[in-house]
Amino acid sequence: NQTSFEGYALEQMFYAAFFEEHPEVFYRYANEFWYPLIRNSAPGIAHLTLAELEQKGYIKQLFTQNIDTLHTKGGSRDVQELHGSFQHHYCMRCGKEMPWSAVTQAVESNQLPYCEKCHGLVKPGVIFYGDNLNQALLRHAFKEFERADILLIMGSTLTVQPVASLPLLTLDNGGKLIIVNDGATELDDHAT
């Protein structure tokens, strides 16, 4: 069980300040672990089932904190990635999106990915510790959770804020919760 990479604790890899100071270390780590995992991972039964429920009209929208793109690979169409995803990369200077293929090609060649437009450093489109969530997406989530009749929560301990508080909006507006999780959550007593 690996706890460090090139002398840095693994948890450091996902801090915004660490990325800004050591982008080359982050990208070597991503090239060795994250990018192959994302490229080679297949959706599981839960991802496929959620996509099928969406196709049948039972799920109107899927919000996820996962950054692994497996919901999209599984066939879900309306996926709102609250913590972003590795599928997208953006220039830190001008905001231009870089294609996955261009980023991974640079990283696999042991080079940092730079923007084709302004030559700024390109960052994965994931929320690092210290980054703010996309405020427009968060406002959209608040609105959708407020109006939900039934909220299905799967695989979440409901501890990471502000997302953990979103189900309270459903409850406060008369909606019902269904919780499917390996362990207990703070909202188990409120689940239908």
C-alpha positions as CSV (number, residue, x, y, z in Angstrom):
1,N,0.0,0.0,0.0
2,Q,1.8,3.1,-1.3
3,T,1.8,6.2,1.0
4,S,4.3,8.4,-0.9
5,F,5.6,9.2,-4.3
6,E,9.0,10.6,-5.0
7,G,9.3,11.4,-1.3
8,Y,5.9,13.3,-1.1
9,A,2.9,12.0,0.8
10,L,0.2,10.9,-1.6
11,E,-2.4,13.3,0.0
12,Q,-0.2,16.2,-1.0
13,M,-0.7,15.4,-4.7
14,F,-4.2,16.9,-4.6
15,Y,-3.6,20.2,-3.0
16,A,-3.8,23.2,-5.3
17,A,-0.6,24.7,-3.7
18,F,1.3,21.5,-4.3
19,F,0.3,21.4,-7.9
20,E,1.3,25.0,-8.5
21,E,4.7,24.4,-6.8
22,H,5.4,20.9,-8.2
23,P,3.4,20.3,-11.4
24,E,6.1,18.0,-12.8
25,V,5.7,15.7,-9.7
26,F,2.0,15.7,-10.0
27,Y,2.0,14.8,-13.7
28,R,4.6,12.1,-13.2
29,Y,2.3,10.6,-10.5
30,A,-0.8,11.1,-12.7
31,N,1.0,9.4,-15.6
32,E,1.9,6.4,-13.5
33,F,-1.3,6.0,-11.6
34,W,-4.3,8.2,-12.6
35,Y,-4.2,8.3,-16.4
36,P,-3.8,4.6,-16.9
37,L,-6.6,3.9,-14.3
38,I,-8.9,6.3,-16.1
39,R,-8.1,5.0,-19.5
40,N,-8.4,1.3,-18.5
41,S,-11.2,1.3,-15.9
42,A,-14.6,0.0,-16.9
43,P,-17.9,1.1,-15.4
44,G,-19.3,-1.3,-12.8
45,I,-22.8,-2.6,-12.3
46,A,-23.8,0.5,-10.3
47,H,-22.7,2.9,-13.1
48,L,-24.5,0.7,-15.7
49,T,-27.7,0.5,-13.6
50,L,-27.8,4.3,-13.1
51,A,-27.4,4.8,-16.8
52,E,-30.3,2.4,-17.5
53,L,-32.5,4.1,-14.9
54,E,-31.7,7.4,-16.6
55,Q,-32.6,6.0,-20.0
56,K,-35.9,4.8,-18.7
57,G,-36.7,8.2,-17.2
58,Y,-36.4,7.3,-13.5
59,I,-33.3,9.5,-13.0
60,K,-33.4,13.0,-14.3
61,Q,-29.9,14.1,-13.4
62,L,-26.8,12.5,-11.8
63,F,-24.6,14.5,-9.5
64,T,-21.3,12.9,-8.6
65,Q,-18.2,13.8,-6.6
66,N,-16.2,11.1,-8.5
67,I,-13.5,12.4,-10.8
68,D,-13.0,9.1,-12.7
69,T,-15.5,9.6,-15.6
70,L,-17.0,6.1,-15.0
71,H,-20.6,7.4,-15.0
72,T,-20.2,8.8,-18.5
73,K,-18.4,5.6,-19.6
74,G,-21.3,3.7,-18.2
75,G,-23.8,5.5,-20.4
76,S,-25.2,8.3,-18.2
77,R,-25.9,11.4,-20.3
78,D,-26.7,14.1,-17.7
79,V,-23.7,13.8,-15.4
80,Q,-22.9,16.8,-13.2
81,E,-19.3,16.3,-11.9
82,L,-19.2,18.5,-8.8
83,H,-15.5,17.8,-8.2
84,G,-14.6,17.9,-11.9
85,S,-13.0,15.1,-13.8
86,F,-9.7,14.1,-15.3
87,Q,-11.4,14.0,-18.7
88,H,-11.0,17.8,-18.9
89,H,-7.9,19.9,-18.5
90,Y,-7.7,23.7,-18.6
91,C,-5.0,26.4,-19.0
92,M,-4.4,28.2,-15.8
93,R,-3.7,31.4,-17.6
94,C,-6.5,31.8,-20.2
95,G,-8.9,29.0,-19.3
96,K,-8.8,27.2,-22.7
97,E,-9.7,23.6,-22.5
98,M,-7.0,21.2,-23.7
99,P,-8.0,17.9,-25.2
100,W,-7.3,14.7,-23.1
101,S,-5.2,13.3,-25.9
102,A,-2.8,16.3,-26.1
103,V,-2.4,16.4,-22.3
104,T,-1.6,12.7,-22.0
105,Q,0.7,12.8,-25.0
106,A,2.8,15.5,-23.4
107,V,2.7,13.8,-20.0
108,E,3.7,10.4,-21.4
109,S,6.7,12.2,-23.1
110,N,7.7,13.5,-19.7
111,Q,6.8,17.0,-20.6
112,L,4.4,19.4,-18.8
113,P,1.3,20.2,-20.8
114,Y,1.2,23.8,-21.9
115,C,-1.7,25.7,-23.6
116,E,-1.6,25.8,-27.4
117,K,-3.0,29.4,-27.3
118,C,-1.0,31.3,-24.5
119,H,1.6,28.7,-23.3
120,G,0.2,28.8,-19.8
121,L,0.4,25.6,-17.6
122,V,-2.5,23.2,-18.1
123,K,-4.2,21.8,-15.0
124,P,-6.6,18.9,-14.7
125,G,-10.2,19.9,-14.4
126,V,-10.5,18.4,-11.0
127,I,-11.1,20.3,-7.7
128,F,-7.9,20.2,-5.7
129,Y,-7.9,20.8,-2.0
130,G,-7.8,24.6,-1.7
131,D,-9.8,25.1,-5.0
132,N,-13.3,26.5,-5.0
133,L,-16.1,24.4,-6.5
134,N,-17.6,25.7,-9.7
135,Q,-20.1,28.2,-8.3
136,A,-22.6,28.0,-11.3
137,L,-22.6,24.2,-11.0
138,L,-23.1,24.4,-7.2
139,R,-26.0,26.9,-7.7
140,H,-27.6,24.5,-10.2
141,A,-27.2,21.6,-7.7
142,F,-28.9,23.6,-5.0
143,K,-31.8,24.3,-7.3
144,E,-32.1,20.6,-8.4
145,F,-31.8,19.2,-4.9
146,E,-34.5,21.6,-3.6
147,R,-37.0,20.4,-6.3
148,A,-36.2,16.6,-6.1
149,D,-39.1,14.4,-5.2
150,I,-36.8,11.4,-4.4
151,L,-33.0,11.6,-4.0
152,L,-31.0,8.4,-4.4
153,I,-27.7,8.7,-2.6
154,M,-25.2,6.0,-3.5
155,G,-21.7,5.3,-2.1
156,S,-21.3,8.5,-0.1
157,T,-20.5,9.0,3.5
158,L,-22.1,12.4,3.3
159,T,-19.2,14.1,5.0
160,V,-17.5,16.3,2.4
161,Q,-19.0,19.8,2.4
162,P,-20.8,21.6,0.8
163,V,-22.1,18.6,-1.1
164,A,-23.0,16.6,2.1
165,S,-25.6,19.3,2.9
166,L,-27.4,19.1,-0.4
167,P,-29.7,16.3,0.6
168,L,-31.0,18.5,3.4
169,L,-32.5,20.7,0.7
170,T,-34.5,17.8,-0.6
171,L,-35.7,16.9,2.9
172,D,-36.6,20.5,3.7
173,N,-38.8,20.7,0.6
174,G,-40.7,17.5,1.3
175,G,-38.6,15.1,-0.8
176,K,-37.6,11.7,0.2
177,L,-34.1,10.1,0.6
178,I,-32.9,6.7,-0.4
179,I,-29.4,5.9,0.8
180,V,-27.3,3.0,-0.4
181,N,-23.9,2.9,1.2
182,D,-21.5,0.4,2.9
183,G,-21.5,2.4,6.1
184,A,-23.7,4.6,8.2
185,T,-24.3,8.3,7.2
186,E,-25.5,11.3,9.2
187,L,-28.8,11.2,7.3
188,D,-29.7,7.5,7.8
189,D,-32.4,8.3,10.3
190,H,-34.1,10.6,7.6
191,A,-34.0,8.0,4.8
192,T,-37.2,6.5,3.5
